[in-house]
């Protein structure tokens, strides 16, 4: 593990490469504590600031995490909360739980959510186009929540609903007063989900997302932009899920048309 070869690579990168190989080979297993910076500096005959930079490289790659006063640990793989293509199926209603709570329960976790805000707003032009509303007035209701599995924040969720649908309903309240949540309210207003459209991307988080999701360095997010379409072919809800990639997965099982 002290091979000095590496061509023109900086010494910090050479050390990071060797530590990465040791992690991937199982020499350092998930959850294992790496040697201290002092020990690594002696092992690699390098300055401590060089070792520190090597560890930062691995941190940015999502391979290790630093805990103040404890050291640097190999990141452990967590059980995933899976967002599935059938998450809106009526079959879940018999349980009295939302798909998110059901998935949390499968992992032995307790799900909950925190409301960040509910506000009537002007949509940006793209949202206005998708929801077929005016971009010149406060034509949508915006609901923002953070979903937790135990104490871990796993999603930041922003839901946009045409004000013509939301006005005067429980959608404007923090606790939606319907046993089936917001989708129960939609159905009562005549919008039954017939089709969904999900657009999925992966990216690095914004500073605000890092804060709300308590993201460690090197962890990307999965962004799912979901549109609900009713029985008349009209869009009535646009929800963006920003999901911790180290705690979430996607599971789709759909017919090929």
Secondary structure, 3 states (H helix, E strand, C coil): CCCCCCCCCCHHHHHHHHHHHHHHCCCCCCCCECCCHHHHHHHHCCCHHHHHHHHHHHHHCCCEEEECCCEEEECCCCCCEEEECCCCCHHHHHHCCCHHHHHHHHCCCCEEEEEEEEEEECCCHHHHHHHCCCCCCCCEEEEEEEEEECCEEEEEEEEEEEHHHHCCCHHHCCCCCCCCHHHHHHHHCCCCEEEEEEEEEEECCCHHHHHHHCCCCCCCEEEEEEEEEECCCCEEEEEEEEEECCCEEEECCCCCC
